[in-house]
Amino acid sequence: MTQTAQIAIIGTGFSGLGMAIKLKEAGFHDFVILEQSDDIGGTWHENHYPGCACDVQSALYSFSFEQNPNWTRMFAPQPEIKAYLRHCAEKYGLMKHIQLNTHVAGARWDEKKSAWTIDTCDSPQLWAWMEQNGVKPGDSLDRSDKTLPKFQKLRADILVSGMGGLSTPAYPDIKGIDSFTGTRFHSQNWDHDYDFRGKRVAVIGTGASAIQFVPEIAKDAAQLDLYQRTPPWIMPKPDREIRPLERMLFKKVPQALNAFRQSIYWTLEARVLGFVGNPRILKIGELQARRHIRSQIKDKELRAKVTPDFHFGCKRVLISNNYYPALDQNHVDVLTDGIREVKGNTIVDSKGTERAVDCIVYGTGFKAQEPIPRGMIFGRGGQDLLDAWREGAEAYKGTTVAGFPNFFMLMGPNTGLGHSSMVYMIESQVQYVLDALKKMQHRGWKSVEVKEDAYSQYNASIHAKLGDSVWQTGCKSWYVNENGKNTTLWPGFTWQFRQQTKHFDAPQYLCEQTEVMEQGGEAALAG
């Protein structure tokens, strides 16, 4: 039996929950939220490695309509953020709409019915099948394989993706890695049962996750080998406890918390002047980052290894107070010769040096250039979304794609930030999608699809602005794909994006009337 709903939302992170909350407030109650995990929280449920915390101040990394006076630190740790999201789901009555352990295997636009047909299956069963068959997250599924778990169908008029760009783990392609005889896992799939005490550990990668968990591993490991391809720029982390008196003030005087939030917002917003306006401004940040290295690392050779050779801001700027001290210890080695292969329990670098290890931890991040896997979303004419993105992911206002009616993405292409809170961007997109749904209901539209010319012109303007940004100064980062196209970042102030998404701009869309479809006539296009 096919399940039906007016709206299907994928994911229970900030995007999915934020969308659902605003749907209920606007009177939309016929929706389901599909979550592949066994609990809500999105990335803040999936990522639970030691040291996991937000790198944006807590007061800003939360919904504007549900500000939290109870954060215990300036930069909230993972358990607090996950608890905050559960609080939001429970307070706004979302739990009855959420289907946990539900993997979305694919969604196809049905042109005759003007609706999405979504295939789902039991996540634990699928993951067991994937492990047994050597299939990694993000790989396409061969649906003809009769050993796959049973699939169920869901039909929805509207499909909203809240999956986010950093949801599919990326694994390094290393010769012999599958033959490793020790323990290995990705930072997103942390093995809390593994005891690092007295072990020889190899960490591959030095991204945002690694700089948080490396200091924690270093406390216990007998030897820690950190395989670094490119060192990141790292700034001091202005973290501290939020004192009980402050929390009491925020609780009793919400205006004080909002003023605090606004002060953080405008301070962070000023960074755009360097990223997009005049990259020379970022020299100030680079000098501070260099001082940070000198003040925390005594060994000159190690200082040289961890000092980047690219423009400050070209790759994601990270924040930490304990990463450099962790590296400057006798039992920690930063290795920069790369990995040639893995043989048994040894890692062989490009010079042939072998180092025995008991455990490999992947700090290799996510497939940011493939936010939605191939074989998952099929639009008009059965086109795979990734075929529409041959040159790289793009969307109109980061939200809609030509050829994919009634499909909305939150945290879509070119909505990412290098300077502020993604929750602000998510709320902007939620408002845009909500206005679209209200107009569809009020004007009797069965479907809306962004026009090809509006789609292409918008993306051309985005990439013209990105061309002068610090992100295009030559470094290799997950912001940019193999064609040199920046598919992830928003090239401007966040308030500019909010202005763009304040209202659903119907003249840029093909809007199909419900009445005409029911009469079997030609589709009417509304301006």
RAWOCOR-V917242 format. One record per helix or strand of 3 or more residues. SS is the DSSP state (H for helix, E for strand). FROM is the first residue (numbers start at 1). TO is the last residue. If there is no record, write none. Layout:
# RAWOCOR-V917242
ss & from & to
SS & FROM & TO
SS & FROM & TO
This chain:
# RAWOCOR-V917242
ss & from & to
E & 3 & 10
H & 14 & 25
E & 31 & 34
H & 43 & 46
H & 78 & 91
H & 95 & 97
E & 102 & 110
E & 115 & 122
H & 123 & 133
E & 152 & 161
H & 177 & 179
E & 183 & 186
H & 187 & 189
E & 200 & 204
H & 210 & 218
E & 223 & 227
H & 244 & 252
H & 254 & 269
H & 272 & 277
H & 279 & 296
H & 300 & 306
H & 323 & 327
E & 332 & 335
E & 339 & 343
E & 346 & 349
E & 354 & 356
E & 359 & 362
H & 380 & 382
H & 385 & 388
E & 407 & 409
H & 422 & 443
E & 445 & 450
H & 452 & 466
H & 470 & 472
H & 494 & 500
H & 506 & 508
E & 509 & 513
H & 514 & 519
